[in-house]
Amino acid sequence: MLAALLCTLLFSLSAVTARRTTKYLGGTEANFTRLIIAPLVLSAIAFLFFADGAKHFDTGIFWLLFASGAIGFGLGDIALFQSLQRIGSRLTVLIVHCVSVPLAVVIEFVWLGSLPTLPQMICAVIILSGVTIALAPRENPHLDRRTLWAGIGWGLVAAFGQGFGAGVMVRFITETYTKFNELSGTDAFQAGLTVAVQRQLGGMVFTGLCLFALRRYLMSNPESRGVRALTNPDSDWHGGRRWLVLNALAGPAFGVTCYQWALLNNSTGVILPIVATTPLVVIPFAIYMKEEKPSWRSLAGGVLAVAGVVGMVMWSLDDAGQ
């Protein structure tokens, strides 16, 4: 239980430190750099604390996990940073963590033919209703409409990366090509770290290629406002270094580690509803960082959306017999 609470806390810290990082660095630069740091940390944990650090590495699924990471940590987190710098950590985390859940259900239906149950559909309506209330323009007067809608758009792309890349694809790969779901204890923990490292490598390469392409384009089109919104050649690395390192450690490094640790001796039915409260835990951090002062209606919408996520997770686990 402690690990699940730490995971939720770290994921929330990851969001607010990412938002602060974007004040100094371009979002694509920040994502690329943190995806260099995180797999190094996770690999160090695997090799320092286990006799065979590469025990669960499988070359047969490497490229599948690599592709999953390119979508989730790459495309999804590039969009995440763009949303963060436009609408802040509270609204971005709300979109990503809440919308990704019903989105994953829809993707599973389209791709795998898994029909959503009636309770799942009810929870999806609750989630989307809560998110709509929280994101209503009148509840966010500190944001002009153009910035708000741009942030929502990027947040939805990030939710797709989370729901498809980190959710459906990983589940499909591990259940179809491995026996990871039969592991328990430290074996499950180590397998989780191995999967995370391979996915982060995919995200790092994808983000690096995007960064290279954006910089090359800027060389011949230096006045392009659209591209300059995605990358910042004049990033203040000295000023943002502490926030960048904190973000890398809080989210993809120790946040992921705590998530795997939480699953060691607890069922997913206990852990996932706790982690689903991240959009609520991030609120006091966002207020403390002076990002915004949300209205009560906006906060109520967030609570409603998170309640829908927790309900959907618990019903889905009941249906799966967990």
GUVEXDREN-30040 format. One record per residue (C-alpha): residue number from 1; residue in three letters; x, y, z. Coordinates in nm, 2 decimals. Layout:
REM GUVEXDREN-30040
+------+------+--------+--------+--------+
: resi : resn :      u :      v :      w :
+------+------+--------+--------+--------+
:  NUM :  ALA :      X :      Y :      Z :
...
+------+------+--------+--------+--------+
This chain:
REM GUVEXDREN-30040
+------+------+--------+--------+--------+
: resi : resn :      u :      v :      w :
+------+------+--------+--------+--------+
:    1 :  MET :   0.00 :   0.00 :   0.00 :
:    2 :  LEU :   0.29 :   0.24 :   0.08 :
:    3 :  ALA :   0.44 :   0.18 :  -0.26 :
:    4 :  ALA :   0.11 :   0.26 :  -0.43 :
:    5 :  LEU :   0.08 :   0.59 :  -0.24 :
:    6 :  LEU :   0.44 :   0.67 :  -0.32 :
:    7 :  CYS :   0.37 :   0.60 :  -0.69 :
:    8 :  THR :   0.07 :   0.83 :  -0.69 :
:    9 :  LEU :   0.27 :   1.10 :  -0.51 :
:   10 :  LEU :   0.57 :   1.06 :  -0.75 :
:   11 :  PHE :   0.35 :   1.07 :  -1.06 :
:   12 :  SER :   0.19 :   1.39 :  -0.93 :
:   13 :  LEU :   0.53 :   1.54 :  -0.87 :
:   14 :  SER :   0.64 :   1.44 :  -1.21 :
:   15 :  ALA :   0.35 :   1.64 :  -1.36 :
:   16 :  VAL :   0.43 :   1.96 :  -1.17 :
:   17 :  THR :   0.80 :   1.94 :  -1.22 :
:   18 :  ALA :   0.75 :   1.88 :  -1.60 :
:   19 :  ARG :   0.54 :   2.20 :  -1.61 :
:   20 :  ARG :   0.81 :   2.39 :  -1.43 :
:   21 :  THR :   1.07 :   2.24 :  -1.67 :
:   22 :  THR :   0.89 :   2.38 :  -1.97 :
:   23 :  LYS :   0.96 :   2.73 :  -1.84 :
:   24 :  TYR :   1.33 :   2.67 :  -1.92 :
:   25 :  LEU :   1.34 :   2.41 :  -2.19 :
:   26 :  GLY :   1.15 :   2.31 :  -2.50 :
:   27 :  GLY :   0.90 :   2.03 :  -2.43 :
:   28 :  THR :   1.07 :   1.80 :  -2.69 :
:   29 :  GLU :   1.41 :   1.86 :  -2.55 :
:   30 :  ALA :   1.29 :   1.79 :  -2.20 :
:   31 :  ASN :   1.12 :   1.47 :  -2.29 :
:   32 :  PHE :   1.42 :   1.34 :  -2.49 :
:   33 :  THR :   1.66 :   1.41 :  -2.20 :
:   34 :  ARG :   1.45 :   1.26 :  -1.93 :
:   35 :  LEU :   1.42 :   0.94 :  -2.15 :
:   36 :  ILE :   1.79 :   0.92 :  -2.14 :
:   37 :  ILE :   1.81 :   0.95 :  -1.76 :
:   38 :  ALA :   1.52 :   0.71 :  -1.67 :
:   39 :  PRO :   1.62 :   0.39 :  -1.85 :
:   40 :  LEU :   1.97 :   0.43 :  -1.71 :
:   41 :  VAL :   1.83 :   0.45 :  -1.35 :
:   42 :  LEU :   1.60 :   0.15 :  -1.41 :
:   43 :  SER :   1.88 :  -0.06 :  -1.57 :
:   44 :  ALA :   2.10 :   0.03 :  -1.27 :
:   45 :  ILE :   1.83 :  -0.09 :  -1.03 :
:   46 :  ALA :   1.78 :  -0.42 :  -1.23 :
:   47 :  PHE :   2.15 :  -0.50 :  -1.24 :
:   48 :  LEU :   2.24 :  -0.39 :  -0.88 :
:   49 :  PHE :   1.95 :  -0.57 :  -0.70 :
:   50 :  PHE :   1.91 :  -0.88 :  -0.91 :
:   51 :  ALA :   2.17 :  -1.15 :  -0.99 :
:   52 :  ASP :   2.07 :  -1.16 :  -1.36 :
:   53 :  GLY :   1.95 :  -0.81 :  -1.46 :
:   54 :  ALA :   1.86 :  -0.91 :  -1.81 :
:   55 :  LYS :   1.67 :  -1.23 :  -1.70 :
:   56 :  HIS :   1.34 :  -1.12 :  -1.86 :
:   57 :  PHE :   1.48 :  -0.95 :  -2.17 :
:   58 :  ASP :   1.33 :  -1.12 :  -2.47 :
:   59 :  THR :   1.46 :  -1.02 :  -2.82 :
:   60 :  GLY :   1.14 :  -1.17 :  -2.97 :
:   61 :  ILE :   0.93 :  -0.89 :  -2.83 :
:   62 :  PHE :   1.19 :  -0.61 :  -2.81 :
:   63 :  TRP :   1.07 :  -0.42 :  -3.12 :
:   64 :  LEU :   0.71 :  -0.46 :  -3.02 :
:   65 :  LEU :   0.78 :  -0.29 :  -2.68 :
:   66 :  PHE :   1.00 :  -0.04 :  -2.86 :
:   67 :  ALA :   0.71 :   0.05 :  -3.08 :
:   68 :  SER :   0.48 :   0.07 :  -2.78 :
:   69 :  GLY :   0.72 :   0.31 :  -2.62 :
:   70 :  ALA :   0.75 :   0.52 :  -2.93 :
:   71 :  ILE :   0.38 :   0.58 :  -2.92 :
:   72 :  GLY :   0.35 :   0.62 :  -2.54 :
:   73 :  PHE :   0.67 :   0.78 :  -2.41 :
:   74 :  GLY :   0.74 :   0.93 :  -2.76 :
:   75 :  LEU :   0.43 :   1.07 :  -2.93 :
:   76 :  GLY :   0.23 :   1.07 :  -2.61 :
:   77 :  ASP :   0.48 :   1.25 :  -2.39 :
:   78 :  ILE :   0.58 :   1.50 :  -2.65 :
:   79 :  ALA :   0.21 :   1.60 :  -2.66 :
:   80 :  LEU :   0.20 :   1.58 :  -2.27 :
:   81 :  PHE :   0.47 :   1.85 :  -2.25 :
:   82 :  GLN :   0.29 :   2.07 :  -2.50 :
:   83 :  SER :  -0.03 :   2.04 :  -2.31 :
:   84 :  LEU :   0.15 :   2.12 :  -1.98 :
:   85 :  GLN :   0.30 :   2.44 :  -2.10 :
:   86 :  ARG :  -0.04 :   2.56 :  -2.22 :
:   87 :  ILE :  -0.30 :   2.46 :  -1.96 :
:   88 :  GLY :  -0.08 :   2.35 :  -1.66 :
:   89 :  SER :  -0.04 :   2.02 :  -1.47 :
:   90 :  ARG :  -0.39 :   1.99 :  -1.31 :
:   91 :  LEU :  -0.59 :   2.00 :  -1.63 :
:   92 :  THR :  -0.33 :   1.80 :  -1.83 :
:   93 :  VAL :  -0.31 :   1.52 :  -1.58 :
:   94 :  LEU :  -0.69 :   1.51 :  -1.56 :
:   95 :  ILE :  -0.72 :   1.47 :  -1.94 :
:   96 :  VAL :  -0.44 :   1.21 :  -1.97 :
:   97 :  HIS :  -0.53 :   0.99 :  -1.67 :
:   98 :  CYS :  -0.90 :   1.00 :  -1.71 :
:   99 :  VAL :  -0.96 :   1.01 :  -2.09 :
:  100 :  SER :  -0.70 :   0.74 :  -2.16 :
:  101 :  VAL :  -0.91 :   0.48 :  -1.96 :
:  102 :  PRO :  -1.23 :   0.49 :  -2.17 :
:  103 :  LEU :  -1.02 :   0.55 :  -2.48 :
:  104 :  ALA :  -0.83 :   0.22 :  -2.41 :
:  105 :  VAL :  -1.17 :   0.04 :  -2.38 :
:  106 :  VAL :  -1.27 :   0.18 :  -2.73 :
:  107 :  ILE :  -0.94 :   0.08 :  -2.88 :
:  108 :  GLU :  -0.97 :  -0.28 :  -2.73 :
:  109 :  PHE :  -1.31 :  -0.30 :  -2.89 :
:  110 :  VAL :  -1.20 :  -0.18 :  -3.23 :
:  111 :  TRP :  -0.87 :  -0.37 :  -3.24 :
:  112 :  LEU :  -0.93 :  -0.68 :  -3.02 :
:  113 :  GLY :  -1.30 :  -0.71 :  -3.04 :
:  114 :  SER :  -1.35 :  -0.69 :  -2.66 :
:  115 :  LEU :  -1.70 :  -0.56 :  -2.60 :
:  116 :  PRO :  -1.73 :  -0.30 :  -2.32 :
:  117 :  THR :  -1.97 :  -0.39 :  -2.05 :
:  118 :  LEU :  -2.26 :  -0.17 :  -1.94 :
:  119 :  PRO :  -2.09 :  -0.06 :  -1.62 :
:  120 :  GLN :  -1.78 :   0.04 :  -1.82 :
:  121 :  MET :  -2.00 :   0.25 :  -2.06 :
:  122 :  ILE :  -2.17 :   0.42 :  -1.76 :
:  123 :  CYS :  -1.83 :   0.50 :  -1.61 :
:  124 :  ALA :  -1.71 :   0.63 :  -1.94 :
:  125 :  VAL :  -2.00 :   0.87 :  -1.95 :
:  126 :  ILE :  -1.92 :   0.98 :  -1.59 :
:  127 :  ILE :  -1.55 :   1.03 :  -1.68 :
:  128 :  LEU :  -1.62 :   1.24 :  -1.99 :
:  129 :  SER :  -1.89 :   1.45 :  -1.80 :
:  130 :  GLY :  -1.64 :   1.53 :  -1.52 :
:  131 :  VAL :  -1.36 :   1.62 :  -1.77 :
:  132 :  THR :  -1.61 :   1.84 :  -1.96 :
:  133 :  ILE :  -1.71 :   2.03 :  -1.65 :
:  134 :  ALA :  -1.34 :   2.07 :  -1.54 :
:  135 :  LEU :  -1.23 :   2.20 :  -1.88 :
:  136 :  ALA :  -1.52 :   2.44 :  -1.95 :
:  137 :  PRO :  -1.38 :   2.77 :  -2.06 :
:  138 :  ARG :  -1.58 :   2.97 :  -1.80 :
:  139 :  GLU :  -1.41 :   2.75 :  -1.53 :
:  140 :  ASN :  -1.07 :   2.85 :  -1.65 :
:  141 :  PRO :  -1.08 :   3.23 :  -1.70 :
:  142 :  HIS :  -0.70 :   3.25 :  -1.66 :
:  143 :  LEU :  -0.66 :   3.08 :  -2.00 :
:  144 :  ASP :  -0.77 :   3.24 :  -2.33 :
:  145 :  ARG :  -0.98 :   3.01 :  -2.55 :
:  146 :  ARG :  -0.72 :   2.95 :  -2.81 :
:  147 :  THR :  -0.46 :   2.84 :  -2.55 :
:  148 :  LEU :  -0.72 :   2.63 :  -2.37 :
:  149 :  TRP :  -0.83 :   2.44 :  -2.68 :
:  150 :  ALA :  -0.47 :   2.39 :  -2.80 :
:  151 :  GLY :  -0.39 :   2.24 :  -2.46 :
:  152 :  ILE :  -0.69 :   2.02 :  -2.47 :
:  153 :  GLY :  -0.59 :   1.90 :  -2.82 :
:  154 :  TRP :  -0.24 :   1.81 :  -2.71 :
:  155 :  GLY :  -0.38 :   1.65 :  -2.39 :
:  156 :  LEU :  -0.60 :   1.42 :  -2.60 :
:  157 :  VAL :  -0.30 :   1.31 :  -2.81 :
:  158 :  ALA :  -0.12 :   1.24 :  -2.48 :
:  159 :  ALA :  -0.42 :   1.04 :  -2.36 :
:  160 :  PHE :  -0.41 :   0.84 :  -2.68 :
:  161 :  GLY :  -0.04 :   0.76 :  -2.62 :
:  162 :  GLN :  -0.12 :   0.66 :  -2.27 :
:  163 :  GLY :  -0.42 :   0.45 :  -2.35 :
:  164 :  PHE :  -0.29 :   0.28 :  -2.66 :
:  165 :  GLY :   0.09 :   0.27 :  -2.62 :
:  166 :  ALA :   0.11 :   0.22 :  -2.25 :
:  167 :  GLY :  -0.22 :   0.03 :  -2.20 :
:  168 :  VAL :  -0.36 :  -0.18 :  -2.48 :
:  169 :  MET :  -0.03 :  -0.25 :  -2.67 :
:  170 :  VAL :   0.16 :  -0.35 :  -2.36 :
:  171 :  ARG :  -0.12 :  -0.58 :  -2.24 :
:  172 :  PHE :  -0.16 :  -0.74 :  -2.58 :
:  173 :  ILE :   0.22 :  -0.79 :  -2.62 :
:  174 :  THR :   0.28 :  -0.94 :  -2.27 :
:  175 :  GLU :  -0.03 :  -1.16 :  -2.27 :
:  176 :  THR :   0.02 :  -1.29 :  -2.63 :
:  177 :  TYR :   0.40 :  -1.34 :  -2.65 :
:  178 :  THR :   0.51 :  -1.38 :  -2.28 :
:  179 :  LYS :   0.41 :  -1.54 :  -1.95 :
:  180 :  PHE :   0.47 :  -1.22 :  -1.75 :
:  181 :  ASN :   0.12 :  -1.22 :  -1.62 :
:  182 :  GLU :   0.19 :  -1.56 :  -1.45 :
:  183 :  LEU :   0.49 :  -1.41 :  -1.26 :
:  184 :  SER :   0.47 :  -1.30 :  -0.90 :
:  185 :  GLY :   0.70 :  -1.14 :  -0.64 :
:  186 :  THR :   1.04 :  -1.02 :  -0.74 :
:  187 :  ASP :   1.02 :  -1.19 :  -1.08 :
:  188 :  ALA :   0.71 :  -0.97 :  -1.16 :
:  189 :  PHE :   0.89 :  -0.66 :  -1.04 :
:  190 :  GLN :   1.20 :  -0.73 :  -1.25 :
:  191 :  ALA :   0.99 :  -0.81 :  -1.56 :
:  192 :  GLY :   0.80 :  -0.48 :  -1.51 :
:  193 :  LEU :   1.13 :  -0.29 :  -1.50 :
:  194 :  THR :   1.25 :  -0.47 :  -1.81 :
:  195 :  VAL :   0.94 :  -0.38 :  -2.00 :
:  196 :  ALA :   0.96 :  -0.02 :  -1.89 :
:  197 :  VAL :   1.33 :   0.02 :  -2.00 :
:  198 :  GLN :   1.25 :  -0.12 :  -2.35 :
:  199 :  ARG :   0.96 :   0.11 :  -2.39 :
:  200 :  GLN :   1.16 :   0.41 :  -2.27 :
:  201 :  LEU :   1.42 :   0.33 :  -2.53 :
:  202 :  GLY :   1.15 :   0.35 :  -2.80 :
:  203 :  GLY :   1.03 :   0.68 :  -2.67 :
:  204 :  MET :   1.39 :   0.82 :  -2.65 :
:  205 :  VAL :   1.46 :   0.73 :  -3.01 :
:  206 :  PHE :   1.13 :   0.86 :  -3.14 :
:  207 :  THR :   1.17 :   1.19 :  -2.95 :
:  208 :  GLY :   1.53 :   1.22 :  -3.06 :
:  209 :  LEU :   1.43 :   1.18 :  -3.43 :
:  210 :  CYS :   1.15 :   1.44 :  -3.39 :
:  211 :  LEU :   1.39 :   1.68 :  -3.22 :
:  212 :  PHE :   1.64 :   1.63 :  -3.50 :
:  213 :  ALA :   1.38 :   1.69 :  -3.77 :
:  214 :  LEU :   1.24 :   2.00 :  -3.59 :
:  215 :  ARG :   1.58 :   2.16 :  -3.55 :
:  216 :  ARG :   1.67 :   2.09 :  -3.92 :
:  217 :  TYR :   1.34 :   2.25 :  -4.03 :
:  218 :  LEU :   1.41 :   2.56 :  -3.81 :
:  219 :  MET :   1.74 :   2.61 :  -3.98 :
:  220 :  SER :   1.57 :   2.68 :  -4.31 :
:  221 :  ASN :   1.25 :   2.83 :  -4.16 :
:  222 :  PRO :   1.36 :   3.02 :  -3.85 :
:  223 :  GLU :   1.04 :   3.22 :  -3.82 :
:  224 :  SER :   0.81 :   2.92 :  -3.80 :
:  225 :  ARG :   0.59 :   2.98 :  -3.49 :
:  226 :  GLY :   0.44 :   2.63 :  -3.50 :
:  227 :  VAL :   0.78 :   2.45 :  -3.49 :
:  228 :  ARG :   0.91 :   2.70 :  -3.23 :
:  229 :  ALA :   0.62 :   2.59 :  -3.01 :
:  230 :  LEU :   0.75 :   2.24 :  -3.02 :
:  231 :  THR :   1.12 :   2.30 :  -2.97 :
:  232 :  ASN :   1.34 :   2.57 :  -2.82 :
:  233 :  PRO :   1.69 :   2.61 :  -2.95 :
:  234 :  ASP :   1.76 :   2.87 :  -2.68 :
:  235 :  SER :   1.67 :   2.64 :  -2.39 :
:  236 :  ASP :   1.81 :   2.74 :  -2.05 :
:  237 :  TRP :   1.97 :   2.41 :  -1.95 :
:  238 :  HIS :   2.14 :   2.56 :  -1.65 :
:  239 :  GLY :   1.82 :   2.71 :  -1.51 :
:  240 :  GLY :   1.61 :   2.40 :  -1.58 :
:  241 :  ARG :   1.85 :   2.13 :  -1.49 :
:  242 :  ARG :   1.72 :   2.06 :  -1.14 :
:  243 :  TRP :   1.35 :   2.05 :  -1.25 :
:  244 :  LEU :   1.45 :   1.82 :  -1.54 :
:  245 :  VAL :   1.63 :   1.57 :  -1.32 :
:  246 :  LEU :   1.35 :   1.58 :  -1.06 :
:  247 :  ASN :   1.10 :   1.51 :  -1.34 :
:  248 :  ALA :   1.30 :   1.22 :  -1.48 :
:  249 :  LEU :   1.34 :   1.06 :  -1.13 :
:  250 :  ALA :   0.98 :   1.13 :  -1.01 :
:  251 :  GLY :   0.80 :   0.99 :  -1.32 :
:  252 :  PRO :   0.96 :   0.74 :  -1.56 :
:  253 :  ALA :   1.23 :   0.63 :  -1.31 :
:  254 :  PHE :   1.12 :   0.60 :  -0.94 :
:  255 :  GLY :   0.75 :   0.64 :  -1.02 :
:  256 :  VAL :   0.76 :   0.34 :  -1.24 :
:  257 :  THR :   0.97 :   0.15 :  -0.99 :
:  258 :  CYS :   0.72 :   0.22 :  -0.71 :
:  259 :  TYR :   0.44 :   0.11 :  -0.94 :
:  260 :  GLN :   0.61 :  -0.23 :  -1.00 :
:  261 :  TRP :   0.69 :  -0.25 :  -0.62 :
:  262 :  ALA :   0.33 :  -0.19 :  -0.54 :
:  263 :  LEU :   0.22 :  -0.48 :  -0.75 :
:  264 :  LEU :   0.46 :  -0.72 :  -0.57 :
:  265 :  ASN :   0.23 :  -0.81 :  -0.27 :
:  266 :  ASN :  -0.10 :  -0.65 :  -0.37 :
:  267 :  SER :  -0.36 :  -0.72 :  -0.63 :
:  268 :  THR :  -0.42 :  -0.48 :  -0.92 :
:  269 :  GLY :  -0.77 :  -0.43 :  -0.78 :
:  270 :  VAL :  -0.61 :  -0.25 :  -0.48 :
:  271 :  ILE :  -0.33 :  -0.07 :  -0.66 :
:  272 :  LEU :  -0.49 :   0.07 :  -0.98 :
:  273 :  PRO :  -0.78 :   0.26 :  -0.80 :
:  274 :  ILE :  -0.51 :   0.43 :  -0.58 :
:  275 :  VAL :  -0.30 :   0.53 :  -0.87 :
:  276 :  ALA :  -0.61 :   0.66 :  -1.05 :
:  277 :  THR :  -0.64 :   0.94 :  -0.79 :
:  278 :  THR :  -0.33 :   1.11 :  -0.93 :
:  279 :  PRO :  -0.54 :   1.39 :  -1.10 :
:  280 :  LEU :  -0.66 :   1.48 :  -0.74 :
:  281 :  VAL :  -0.32 :   1.45 :  -0.57 :
:  282 :  VAL :  -0.17 :   1.68 :  -0.82 :
:  283 :  ILE :  -0.41 :   1.97 :  -0.73 :
:  284 :  PRO :  -0.23 :   2.09 :  -0.41 :
:  285 :  PHE :   0.10 :   2.07 :  -0.58 :
:  286 :  ALA :  -0.02 :   2.28 :  -0.87 :
:  287 :  ILE :  -0.17 :   2.54 :  -0.63 :
:  288 :  TYR :   0.15 :   2.55 :  -0.43 :
:  289 :  MET :   0.35 :   2.61 :  -0.75 :
:  290 :  LYS :   0.12 :   2.90 :  -0.82 :
:  291 :  GLU :   0.01 :   2.76 :  -1.15 :
:  292 :  GLU :  -0.36 :   2.85 :  -1.09 :
:  293 :  LYS :  -0.64 :   2.88 :  -0.84 :
:  294 :  PRO :  -0.91 :   2.64 :  -0.98 :
:  295 :  SER :  -1.28 :   2.71 :  -0.93 :
:  296 :  TRP :  -1.49 :   2.47 :  -0.72 :
:  297 :  ARG :  -1.69 :   2.36 :  -1.02 :
:  298 :  SER :  -1.37 :   2.27 :  -1.20 :
:  299 :  LEU :  -1.25 :   2.08 :  -0.90 :
:  300 :  ALA :  -1.58 :   1.90 :  -0.87 :
:  301 :  GLY :  -1.56 :   1.79 :  -1.23 :
:  302 :  GLY :  -1.21 :   1.65 :  -1.16 :
:  303 :  VAL :  -1.34 :   1.45 :  -0.86 :
:  304 :  LEU :  -1.63 :   1.32 :  -1.08 :
:  305 :  ALA :  -1.39 :   1.21 :  -1.35 :
:  306 :  VAL :  -1.16 :   1.03 :  -1.11 :
:  307 :  ALA :  -1.46 :   0.86 :  -0.95 :
:  308 :  GLY :  -1.55 :   0.73 :  -1.29 :
:  309 :  VAL :  -1.20 :   0.60 :  -1.35 :
:  310 :  VAL :  -1.18 :   0.42 :  -1.02 :
:  311 :  GLY :  -1.52 :   0.26 :  -1.09 :
:  312 :  MET :  -1.42 :   0.15 :  -1.44 :
:  313 :  VAL :  -1.10 :   0.00 :  -1.31 :
:  314 :  MET :  -1.27 :  -0.19 :  -1.03 :
:  315 :  TRP :  -1.55 :  -0.32 :  -1.26 :
:  316 :  SER :  -1.29 :  -0.42 :  -1.52 :
:  317 :  LEU :  -1.09 :  -0.61 :  -1.27 :
:  318 :  ASP :  -1.40 :  -0.78 :  -1.13 :
:  319 :  ASP :  -1.49 :  -0.89 :  -1.48 :
:  320 :  ALA :  -1.14 :  -1.03 :  -1.52 :
:  321 :  GLY :  -1.17 :  -1.22 :  -1.20 :
:  322 :  GLN :  -0.89 :  -1.03 :  -1.02 :
+------+------+--------+--------+--------+
